[in-house]
Amino acid sequence: MNELLTPEQMYEADRLTIEAGVPGIDLMEAAGLACAEFIRTLSEPCPVCVVCGPGNNGGDGFVIARLLVEAGWPVKLLLAGEPALLRGDAAEAAKAWKGEVLPAHADKLDGAALVVDALFGAGLSRNIDGELAELIKAVNEADAVRVAVDMPSGIDGASGNIRGTAVDADHTITFFRAKPGHYLEPGRSRRGALHVVDIGIADDVLDAIDASCRLNAPDEVADAIPVPDAAAHKYARGSALMVSGNAWNTGAARLAAMSALRVGAGLVTMAACEDALPVLANHLTAIMLRKADNARELSRLLDDKRITACGIGPACGVGHQTVEQVLSVLSAGCAVVLDADALTSFKGNAELLFSAIMAKPDRQVILTPHEGEFDRLFSGVCDPGDSKCERAAGAAKASGAVVVLKGPDTVIADSGGRCAINANAPASLATAGSGDVLAGLCLGLLAQGVPAFEAAGGAVWLHGDAASRFGPGLIAEDLPGCIPAALASLNDL
């Protein structure tokens, strides 16, 4: 169930199912039944207002209203538009409704304890304004439980963006598979609790649909995380090199290095300028130290073929020296994580970075920008109006790297078109240094030979799970210590 389907892909799933012999009205009846059965679990019968739109989403609403009435619930049905304009399966569903059809005006919501939002589905093609916007405002202000059918009206199913205005749902019931807009902000915050239900679409329709976007789920992460071999030595578990900032800026790299060690790298070494070594020595025990005052000395360290991955960027400083160090790292051929200053230093010269990455196309590279760093590096590559998935995928294709576009709805994308949306990050991760921990988790998994896309997905999920395990009061220093429990939970899957 981890596949995420865009509205267009869901239409194709419906079409293939109908083509295989399942009438469209049967799918609509099944959708309405699933919604009605869920609503009946929420409370005893209470006054319900079902707000229907002019398309198939409204048709689902007619089915829901009819089934609730048959179960003894008092139901009022509102329709945006004229009944005579309904077409296809929606028109057939409306014919089976024997109650009154009222115009969809805000004042008709009075007295409802539960509102069913069946106005617009996931494929809304225009912004909502005028009377419909006033209706949605009234739905949101009603003292009622709000249940959305497929997608809260006004939320784009592909991007999660708000089209003018949108319903704030307490529950959203969608069919067969969830959509990217259920997990991308602000859609995720508007849909309430998400319930994915079966309506009779066979899983094999996915074989004909390019479902390249998935939920970054723990079962898939568990398959990618290495389990240590009892006979393995530390170098068999991978050797990671982390590049530190100067003597005043070692904390970020220390967080990353400790995280790489916690996630399973057999050996982690810190490369630092001579002035920073005493500071690092006062803080680090299990992590080794090596001097690298410039790009040339860093290259010499990377001549050690036992090093399987290198991370650079956290608090390294923005400027020419970091550019030279990044290019040295990329010339070495080991797997690479680039974060923070390693990305910002290429502002205005992104092609130099992309060329260096793609010079070794078989090498595993992960970029971990937040939105600001992403804009600085990819401003000429991606349309800011595109969805987060589209922007991350475009950046991955342009750079030749796996891109982790961070945020409450972190997106992981590779140059081949694969995309994953993460959904387990708590708000407490919005704290200084948490991104450095994530870079270190990526580094540690790459060092163990995990491919970049899987390493990024695993790191992002572990990052969120570790934060959730700690709870309120989280600071970045707390995260590495929570990684063992997060790893242990995956071993149980």
Secondary structure, DSSP 8 states (H G I E B T S, - for coil): --B---HHHHHHHHHHHHHTT--HHHHHHHHHHHHHHHHHHHSSS--EEEEE-SSHHHHHHHHHHHHHHHTT--EEEEESS-GGG--HHHHHHHHT--S-EEE--GGGGTT-SEEEEES--TT--S---HHHHHHHHHHHHSSSEEEEESS-TTB-TTT--BSS-----SEEEEESS--HHHHSTTHHHHS-EEEEE--S--GGGGGGS---EEE--HHHHHHHS----TT--GGGG-EEEEE---TT--HHHHHHHHHHHHTT-SEEEEEE-GGGHHHHHHH-SSSEEEE--SHHHHHHHTT-TTEEEEEE-TT--SSHHHHHHHHHHHHH-SEEEE-THHHHTTTT-HHHHHHHHHTSTTS-EEE---HHHHHHHHTTTS-TTS-HHHHHHHHHHHHSSEEEE-STT-EEE-TTS-EEE-----GGG-STTHHHHHHHHHHHHHHTT--HHHHHHHHHHHHHHHHHHH-TT--GGGHHHHHHHHHHHHHT-
